[in-house]
């Protein structure tokens, strides 16, 4: 009986060791079923809300003087995390890496001035909209491009994976669209005469034009859209909690105050 008991204990210890080796540092629970479900919402009681973004999109996200990611989306994520009793952790990555990061549970939410589109809804779920976005066209002063209709046959610069990329590729063909990893690179190519225009969101466009003399934004917008928070598809628990927090933040005026903090400051 003693030998049998010792053998059973040895097997139990071996099983525990194997379980420990199979876990990762990012796990917030020892429950295997929760891990299999990949439900990041299980951590929403005093845990960490992992936010992914692309910090080249001021004023929604940018790297501050202290090296931290700041902006509208960072503040909104922090406010949501506070509502959920969590802390926020921000990871800066390429824009077109955000959806794969959600799908692999590397992050819990993506806030990056991301527009809700039918194509993206096939891969992720979206929260309620928290802001309106406008796609605009940046051109050099004196350009013969006056409206979106004049883009036919032009070389258009976009940020890879953005709605500007999606719209322009669909409207004018891949051969007329030059993709860049971020907005500043696209604008630099425009300044250097490598492309004819840049299609990008209005608020970062204002920053890029202010930083580069000789550029302007056309009065006619390219497209209007809604920004929302992307969450792993099927993670309804986290989606419901985020939407609940957004509703409260909208009702108490926090969302508008965050937007005004950055956009009004830029306008002054």
N, C-alpha and C positions, 0 to 999 in steps of 0.2 A: 504493500500500500504506500509506504514512504517513497519507493522508487517511482511508483505511478504518479504520486503527487508532485514529485520533483520534475518528472518529465512534462507534466501539464504546465507547471510554472515556467519551465524553460521554453515551451512552445508559446506561451502567452507573452513572455519577454521578447522573444524573436519577432512575434507579430507586431508588438509595440515599436520595436526598432525599425521594422520595415515601413510602418506607417509614418514614423518620424522622418525617414529618408525621403518619402514621397511627397512631403509637404514643401511649400515654398515660403520665402520670407514675406511675400505680399499677402499671405492668408491671414484673415482676421477671425477665423473660427476653426475649431477642430472637428466640426460636423462634416463628415464626408458627403452626405447628401446635399448639404448647402454648397459645398465646393463643386460638386458635379453639376448642380443647377446654375453655377456661376452667378449667383444672386448677390451683387454688390450691395443691395439694399440691406442685407443682413448686418452690415456694419454701421447702420445709421442710428445707433444709440451710443453716442460717445466715441465713435470711431472717426475715421478720416475719409473725407470726400475727395477722391482723386480726380482732379480736373486736367484735361488736356487742352492745349491751345497752340496757336501759331503766333508768337509775339512780334509780328511785323505789321500790325494792323491797327495803328493808332486812330482814334482814341480808345478803341475797344480792347486792344491788348498791345503792350509794348514793354520793352525792358527799361526800367527806370535807372536813375543814376547809381542806385545802390545795387544794381544787378538783379533785382527782383522783377517778376512780371506784374505789371500794373495795368489799370484801365477799367473801362466799364464792365467787361465780362469778369475780370478778376474780383471786382467789388461785389458784383451780383452773386458770384459763386460763394464768396465769403459770407454774404448776408443769408443765402440759402443754408449754408452749413451751420450758421449760428441758429437759425430757426430749427434745424434738425438736431441741435445739440452736438455738433461735430466740429472738427477743424478741417480746413481746406489745404490740400497739397497740390501745387500746380506744376505740370510738366510741359515744357516748351518743345514742340516738335514740328515737322513739316505738315502743312495743312492736309495733304492727301494721305497722311499717316493716321489721322485722327479716327476715321471710321474703323480701319483695321485694329487700332489700339482698343477701341470699344469692344470689338468682336472677340478679341483675345483676352479681355479683362485686365489689360494693362492700366486702363483708366476707367472711371465710373461715369463721367460726364464729359462732353466736349462743348466748350463755349469758345467760339472763335469767329463771331460774326457770321455764323453758319445759317444759310438760307434753307428753308424747307422746300424740297423739290420732290416730285414723284419718284425720281431715280434713287435719291437718298432714302426715301421712306421704305424702299424695298430692303434696305440693309440695316437701318436703325429706326428707333422710335424717336419722336420729337415731343418736347414739352409744349405747353401753350406758348405763343409768341410773346417775347418780352420787349421787342423793339422793331421798328420799321427800317428797312434798308433800301437804298436807291443805287442802282448801277449807273455810273456816269462815264463820260469819255474825256480823257485828258489829251490835249493836243498842243503842239507848239503854237505860239502866237503867230498869226499870219497863215495858218494852215488852211487848205481848201476844204477841209472837213468841217462842215457847219452843223450837220444833223446826223443821226444814225443812218439815214439813207445814203450818206456819202461814204460809208465804210466799204461798200462793194469794191473789191479789187485791191483794197489797202492791206498793209501788213499790220496786224493788230497784236498788241502785247497784252498778256493776261497772266494771272498767277495760277499755277497748275492746280486743278481740282476745284477751283472756285466756280460760282455761277457765271461769272464773266467768261471763264474758259468754256463752260458748258454751252452757254448761249451763243457765243461767237463761233465756236467750232460748228455748232448746228446750223447757224445762219449763213456762214461764209466759207465753211470748209476748212479742214485741217491745214491745207497748204497756205492759207492766209493768216493763220494764228500762230504766234510765237509764244511758247510757254516758259515761264520763269518760276523759280522756287519761291519767290516772294515779291511783294509790290515794289520795294526799293530797287530791285534788280531790273524790273520791267521799266520803271521810270528812268533809270540810268540809261537803258538802251534807247529810250525815246529822246533823251537829252543828247545822246551821241549820234542820233540820226539813223539808228539801225532799224527802227520801226516807225510807223506813221502815227500811232496813237496807243493809248492804254485804256482798257475798259476795266473798271474796278469800283468798289463801293465808295459812296460819296464822302463819308467822314475821313477815311484815310487819304482819299484823293486830295482833300483840302490841305492836309498836312504835307503831302508830297509836293503840291504846287507851291505852297508857302516856302518850302525849302529849296526850290529850284526855279530861279528866275527864267522868264521866257516861256513858261507853260501856263495854260489856262484850262478851265473846265467848261465844256459846252453847256449852254443853258438847257438844252433838251436832254432829258434823262434817257438811258437805254432801257431800263426796266425797274419796276418797283417790286419789293419782296418783303417777306417776314423773317426775322431772326428768331431762332429757338435753340433750346438745349438738346443736343443729341445724347441718347441713352441706348445701351445695348438692347436690341430687339427682344421683346418678350419679358424684359425686366419691369413688369407692371408695378411691383412694390415700390421701387425707387422712383419710377415715373410719377406715380400718384403722390408720393411725398414731395417731390420737386414741384409739381403743379400746385399742391397745397401751399407750399412756402411762397411760390411766385404770386399766388392769389393774395396772400396776406401782405406781401411786400408791395404789391400794386395798390391795395386798399389803404395802406398806411402812408403811402407817398414815398417810400424808400426807393423804389425803382426809378421814379422820375427824378428824384434828387441825385441819384447816382449818374444818370444820363446828363443832367444839367451840370453837374460838377465838372465833367470833362468837355462836353460840347460847348457849353457857354464860355468856359475858360479859354478854349481854342478860338472862339469867335471874338474875344476881346483884344 
